[in-house]
Amino acid sequence: MSAALSVRRVSVRLGGRLALRDAELEVERGELVGLIGPNGAGKTTLLRAALGLLAPHSGRVEVDGRKAAPGRVPIGYVPQRHEFAWEFPISVEDAVMTGRTGTLGLLRRPGVADWQAVDEALERVRMAELRTRPVGELSGGQRQRVLVARALALQSPLLLLDEPFTGLDMPTQELLSELFLALAREDRAVLMTTHDLAAAIYGCDRLALLNQTVVAVGAPRQLAGDAALWQRTFGIGERSPLLRILAAAA
């Protein structure tokens, strides 16, 4: 059986610059994988290649054994919060329904099954009681939960999460961390980019270290104990406080 997501020697050019170089990564159903790297390492580029929004210069990206292309295979995607038009005058439930646009098409109105999917997604992120509230009135944590619900409403076996913990308070981080792991245990594949190393080390099944290419993939505690890998990934020295933090987690 093919992996839910397979990235095979993928290189991507952006504006003449090589943003990804020979990147290799597989994400299986049933696991939560953290994609870790410095700013500009190519993490969002890799997600967009998986979505079929960026065509590789070389290599191949497959989702459930099929070449990645927009709309070919449903993929739940949680973008960074600034990528959503929060000033648009719609309610929470209507924002979540936009996650099913690819399934609905442009002309068909949502049916019973579509609204059930929205209801279930809102329940899972604990936003059901705010379903009629305008999205512009939400706090940062509530907005993040709306984006997660929007991805869940698609009911896809693959979820891609781009920095889902940025700017969140600890209770919201804990809620989402538990949800992401639960989703993986429901036979979904979850790939999450994050700068929150603690959440990644203690919450993910595997980590993938990325800096233009995939430096290493493995169990969090295993990788945490290998200082050389983190120095190579982040370009840090042997006295970096980050290495002391990682050593404590190993």
Secondary structure, 3 states (H helix, E strand, C coil): CCCCEEEEEEEEEECCEEEEEEEEEEECCCCEEEEECCCCCCHHHHHHHHCCCCCCCEEEEEECCEECCCCCCCCEEECCHHHCCCCCCCEHHHHHHHHHHHHHCCCCCCCHHHHHHHHHHHHHCCCHHHCCCEHHHCCHHHHHHHHHHHHHCCCCCEEEEECCCCCCCHHHHHHHHHHHHHHHHCCCEEEEECCCHHHHHHHCCEEEEECCCEEEEECHHHHHCCHHHHHHHHCCCCCCHHHHHHHHHC
